[in-house]
Amino acid sequence: MGAKIGYYIFILPLSYLPLPVLYALTDFFFLILIAVFPYRKKVILGNIERSFPELSAKERKKLLRQFYRHFTDLLAEGVKNLTISEKELRRRFVVKNPEVMQEFFDEKRNVLLVSGHFNNWEWLITSQNFLFPHQAYGIGMPLSSQFWHKKVTSRRERFGMRVIHAKNYREKLTANPDELKAVLVLSDQSPGNSLKSYWMEFLNQPTAVLFGAEMMANELDYSVVFFATRKVKRGHYEMELEVLTTNPRSLNWGEITEAHTLALEKEIRNNPAQWLWSHRRWKREIPEDLEKLKTEQNEKFNARYR
C-alpha cells in the first residue's frame, strides 16, 4: 500500500513537472548528499580508490562530489522518464551513427546491444524501439517490489520495448524467428556466481564479469554492438555505436566479453563521474585456482559452441 501511495501521490505527479523544475529539486538533494546524508560514501570512495589508485584523497573526494551531482541528475531524469514524451526523448537522446543499425536491419541481422550503467540508460530503454528499426528487447531481473516492477516495466515498454527475464530469454527471442531483434544488455553488474563469471582486469583490479552477453551472441548468432552514451549537456545525451563482431562464432572464448568490458572501461576513464559508482561492483571473491577455472570454462565453451 505504501508503494502505491508513494507512486500515485508523489512520484507520478512529480514526473509531469518540467525537467528544469525537477533539476531544481534534485539540486537541493545534491546538497543534502554532500553535507548531511552521504549516500553509500564508503562504497563509492572504496570503488574509486581501487579503480584509480593514482588519485590523491582530495581528487577522490572531488570525484565523489561530481558523482553525486551526476547521480542526482539521473534521479530527476528517472522520475521524468515515467511520463516523458517521444518527441522530447528524441530531442534529448540522439544516436550519432544510426546507420550502423540500419545496415544490420537491411542485412536481416539480429543485434546484441551491450554496455553498462553509464550515463542515462533508462532513457535508452524507453526510447530504443523508436531509435532503431529492430524490435527492441531488454534483458533484466525483476525488482523486489512487485508493484514497482509492474509500474517501471510498463513505463519502459510504452513505446514498444519488450522487457524479458534473463532466465527465459531463449523462449522469448526464438518465438518469432522472422522478427528482427535488437537486445539490450547492461553487463557491468556484479555477477551472482563467481565460478560462472569471466574474470579479467577491469579498472586496475581482477573483476568478475557477466558472461551472458557472450553466451547469447554465440547461442543465437547475433552481431554484437557496443554503445557509448555520452552527456552533451545537462539532460541531453548522444549515443555512439561500435561494431564488435558480426560473426561471434568465429571468436575465441572471452573475446566478446573482453571487448565490451574494455570499451566500457575507456568511457569510464574519459568521464569517471558518469558511471554508477554506488553499486557494490567488486563483492565477489577471486576463486582459489583461477587459472584452472578459466581452463575449464574455456573447454566447456568450446564443447558447447565450437
TIDONU-139766 format. One line per 5 residues: number of its first residue (from 1); their letters; for each residue x, y, z of C-alpha. Coordinates in nm, 2 decimals. Example, Ala and Ser with C-alpha at 12.3 -4.5 7.8 and 13.67 -1.06 7.14 Angstrom:
1> as> 1.23 -0.45 0.78  1.37 -0.11 0.71 .
This chain:
1> mgaki> 0.00 0.00 0.00  0.28 0.24 0.09  0.44 0.19 -0.26  0.11 0.27 -0.43  0.06 0.58 -0.23 .
6> gyyif> 0.41 0.70 -0.29  0.38 0.64 -0.66  0.04 0.80 -0.72  0.06 1.08 -0.47  0.43 1.18 -0.50 .
11> ilpls> 0.64 1.02 -0.78  0.39 1.03 -1.07  0.28 1.39 -1.02  0.64 1.50 -1.00  0.71 1.33 -1.33 .
16> ylplp> 0.47 1.58 -1.50  0.68 1.87 -1.39  0.92 2.03 -1.65  1.27 1.88 -1.63  1.43 2.21 -1.51 .
21> vlyal> 1.20 2.21 -1.21  1.29 1.85 -1.13  1.66 1.95 -1.16  1.60 2.23 -0.91  1.45 1.98 -0.66 .
26> tdfff> 1.74 1.74 -0.71  1.99 2.02 -0.67  1.86 2.05 -0.32  1.90 1.68 -0.27  2.26 1.71 -0.40 .
31> lilia> 2.33 1.95 -0.12  2.19 1.70 0.13  2.41 1.42 -0.01  2.73 1.62 0.03  2.65 1.79 0.36 .
36> vfpyr> 2.41 1.57 0.56  2.35 1.22 0.42  2.64 1.10 0.21  2.47 0.81 0.03  2.70 0.50 0.02 .
41> kkvil> 3.00 0.72 0.06  3.22 0.44 0.19  3.13 0.21 -0.11  3.18 0.49 -0.36  3.52 0.60 -0.23 .
46> gnier> 3.63 0.24 -0.19  3.54 0.17 -0.56  3.71 0.49 -0.67  4.03 0.43 -0.47  4.08 0.08 -0.61 .
51> sfpel> 3.99 0.19 -0.97  4.21 0.50 -0.96  4.49 0.44 -0.71  4.69 0.73 -0.86  4.43 0.98 -0.74 .
56> saker> 4.50 1.18 -0.42  4.25 1.18 -0.13  4.15 1.53 -0.24  4.09 1.42 -0.60  3.89 1.12 -0.49 .
61> kkllr> 3.66 1.35 -0.28  3.62 1.57 -0.58  3.52 1.28 -0.80  3.27 1.17 -0.52  3.11 1.52 -0.54 .
66> qfyrh> 3.10 1.50 -0.92  2.93 1.16 -0.90  2.67 1.29 -0.65  2.59 1.57 -0.90  2.55 1.33 -1.18 .
71> ftdll> 2.36 1.08 -0.97  2.10 1.34 -0.86  2.06 1.45 -1.23  1.98 1.08 -1.31  1.72 1.08 -1.03 .
76> aegvk> 1.54 1.38 -1.19  1.57 1.22 -1.53  1.45 0.89 -1.40  1.13 1.05 -1.25  1.07 1.23 -1.57 .
81> nltis> 1.11 0.91 -1.77  0.78 0.79 -1.63  0.59 1.04 -1.84  0.83 1.19 -2.09  0.70 1.21 -2.44 .
86> ekelr> 0.85 1.05 -2.75  0.91 1.40 -2.90  1.11 1.51 -2.60  1.31 1.19 -2.58  1.40 1.22 -2.95 .
91> rrfvv> 1.53 1.57 -2.88  1.72 1.47 -2.57  1.86 1.13 -2.66  2.02 1.12 -3.01  2.21 0.85 -3.19 .
96> knpev> 2.53 0.97 -3.36  2.56 0.69 -3.62  2.21 0.52 -3.66  2.32 0.38 -4.00  2.50 0.11 -3.82 .
101> mqeff> 2.18 -0.05 -3.70  2.00 0.03 -4.03  2.27 -0.17 -4.22  2.21 -0.47 -3.98  1.84 -0.44 -4.04 .
106> dekrn> 1.88 -0.43 -4.41  2.10 -0.74 -4.39  1.84 -0.91 -4.17  2.08 -0.95 -3.88  1.98 -0.95 -3.52 .
111> vllvs> 2.19 -0.74 -3.28  2.30 -0.75 -2.92  2.35 -0.40 -2.78  2.60 -0.42 -2.49  2.72 -0.16 -2.25 .
116> ghfnn> 2.68 -0.07 -1.88  2.53 0.17 -1.63  2.70 0.47 -1.77  2.50 0.79 -1.82  2.13 0.77 -1.87 .
121> wewli> 2.04 0.40 -1.95  1.68 0.44 -1.86  1.61 0.69 -2.14  1.77 0.44 -2.38  1.55 0.15 -2.26 .
126> tsqnf> 1.24 0.37 -2.31  1.34 0.50 -2.65  1.52 0.21 -2.81  1.22 0.08 -3.01  1.18 0.41 -3.20 .
131> lfphq> 1.55 0.48 -3.23  1.63 0.17 -3.43  1.43 -0.03 -3.69  1.47 -0.36 -3.50  1.21 -0.47 -3.24 .
136> aygig> 1.36 -0.37 -2.91  1.41 -0.62 -2.62  1.57 -0.56 -2.29  1.72 -0.83 -2.06  1.66 -0.76 -1.69 .
141> mplss> 1.58 -0.91 -1.35  1.26 -0.83 -1.17  1.25 -0.57 -0.90  1.20 -0.68 -0.54  0.87 -0.49 -0.52 .
146> qfwhk> 0.60 -0.65 -0.74  0.42 -0.32 -0.76  0.73 -0.12 -0.87  0.83 -0.39 -1.11  0.50 -0.37 -1.29 .
151> kvtsr> 0.49 0.01 -1.30  0.85 0.05 -1.41  0.82 -0.22 -1.67  0.50 -0.07 -1.81  0.66 0.27 -1.84 .
156> rerfg> 0.97 0.12 -2.01  0.76 -0.07 -2.26  0.52 0.21 -2.35  0.70 0.29 -2.68  0.74 -0.07 -2.79 .
161> mrvih> 1.03 -0.21 -2.58  0.98 -0.56 -2.46  1.14 -0.63 -2.12  1.22 -1.00 -2.07  1.37 -1.20 -1.79 .
166> aknyr> 1.73 -1.32 -1.80  1.61 -1.68 -1.72  1.36 -1.71 -2.01  1.53 -1.51 -2.29  1.56 -1.81 -2.51 .
171> eklta> 1.19 -1.87 -2.52  1.11 -1.51 -2.59  1.38 -1.44 -2.85  1.32 -1.76 -3.05  0.94 -1.74 -3.05 .
176> npdel> 0.92 -1.54 -3.37  1.22 -1.61 -3.59  1.12 -1.38 -3.87  1.12 -1.07 -3.64  1.45 -0.88 -3.64 .
181> kavlv> 1.56 -0.80 -3.29  1.79 -0.57 -3.10  1.85 -0.69 -2.75  1.98 -0.45 -2.49  2.22 -0.60 -2.22 .
186> lsdqs> 2.39 -0.40 -1.94  2.68 -0.62 -1.84  2.85 -0.43 -1.56  2.66 -0.56 -1.26  2.83 -0.79 -1.01 .
191> pgnsl> 2.76 -1.15 -1.12  2.57 -1.38 -0.88  2.82 -1.66 -0.90  3.20 -1.60 -0.92  3.26 -1.95 -1.06 .
196> ksywm> 3.03 -1.88 -1.36  3.18 -1.54 -1.43  3.45 -1.43 -1.67  3.75 -1.30 -1.47  3.96 -1.02 -1.62 .
201> eflnq> 4.13 -0.69 -1.53  3.89 -0.40 -1.52  3.97 -0.07 -1.37  4.30 -0.18 -1.22  4.16 -0.49 -1.04 .
206> ptavl> 4.06 -0.85 -1.10  3.69 -0.84 -1.18  3.41 -1.10 -1.23  3.22 -1.00 -1.54  2.88 -1.14 -1.65 .
211> fgaem> 2.93 -1.38 -1.94  2.57 -1.38 -2.05  2.62 -1.14 -2.35  2.89 -1.36 -2.50  2.68 -1.68 -2.44 .
216> manel> 2.37 -1.52 -2.61  2.57 -1.39 -2.90  2.71 -1.74 -2.97  2.39 -1.93 -2.89  2.17 -1.71 -3.11 .
221> dysvv> 2.43 -1.59 -3.36  2.37 -1.22 -3.30  2.60 -0.95 -3.41  2.74 -0.75 -3.11  2.75 -0.38 -3.09 .
226> ffatr> 2.89 -0.18 -2.80  2.72 0.16 -2.74  2.86 0.46 -2.56  2.62 0.71 -2.41  2.78 1.05 -2.36 .
231> kvkrg> 2.64 1.35 -2.19  2.64 1.65 -2.43  2.50 1.88 -2.17  2.26 1.85 -1.88  1.96 1.65 -1.99 .
236> hyeme> 2.10 1.58 -2.34  2.28 1.26 -2.45  2.44 1.13 -2.76  2.48 0.76 -2.83  2.76 0.62 -3.05 .
241> levlt> 2.76 0.26 -3.18  3.07 0.05 -3.23  3.05 -0.29 -3.40  3.25 -0.55 -3.20  3.17 -0.85 -3.43 .
246> tnprs> 2.93 -0.97 -3.70  3.04 -1.33 -3.66  3.06 -1.42 -3.29  3.11 -1.79 -3.35  3.44 -1.71 -3.52 .
251> lnwge> 3.59 -1.57 -3.20  3.76 -1.74 -2.91  3.62 -1.78 -2.56  3.63 -1.44 -2.38  3.70 -1.22 -2.68 .
256> iteah> 3.35 -1.06 -2.68  3.34 -1.01 -2.30  3.69 -0.86 -2.31  3.59 -0.63 -2.60  3.28 -0.48 -2.45 .
261> tlale> 3.42 -0.46 -2.10  3.73 -0.27 -2.21  3.52 -0.04 -2.43  3.32 0.05 -2.12  3.64 0.10 -1.92 .
266> keirn> 3.76 0.35 -2.18  3.43 0.55 -2.14  3.46 0.54 -1.76  3.82 0.67 -1.77  3.72 0.95 -2.00 .
271> npaqw> 3.43 1.06 -1.78  3.46 0.88 -1.45  3.18 1.07 -1.26  2.92 0.93 -1.51  2.94 0.56 -1.41 .
276> lwshr> 2.73 0.41 -1.13  3.00 0.40 -0.85  2.74 0.34 -0.58  2.68 -0.03 -0.66  2.90 -0.29 -0.49 .
281> rwkre> 3.07 -0.40 -0.81  3.36 -0.59 -0.66  3.19 -0.80 -0.39  3.28 -1.14 -0.55  3.59 -1.32 -0.41 .
286> ipedl> 3.85 -1.43 -0.65  3.83 -1.82 -0.69  4.13 -2.00 -0.53  4.25 -2.17 -0.85  4.16 -1.91 -1.11 .
291> eklkt> 4.37 -2.05 -1.39  4.22 -2.39 -1.35  3.87 -2.24 -1.36  3.95 -2.05 -1.68  4.07 -2.36 -1.85 .
296> eqnek> 3.76 -2.55 -1.75  3.54 -2.26 -1.87  3.72 -2.24 -2.20  3.68 -2.62 -2.26  3.31 -2.61 -2.18 .
301> fnary> 3.25 -2.31 -2.40  3.43 -2.48 -2.70  3.24 -2.80 -2.64  2.91 -2.62 -2.65  2.96 -2.35 -2.92 .
306> r> 3.25 -2.48 -3.13 .
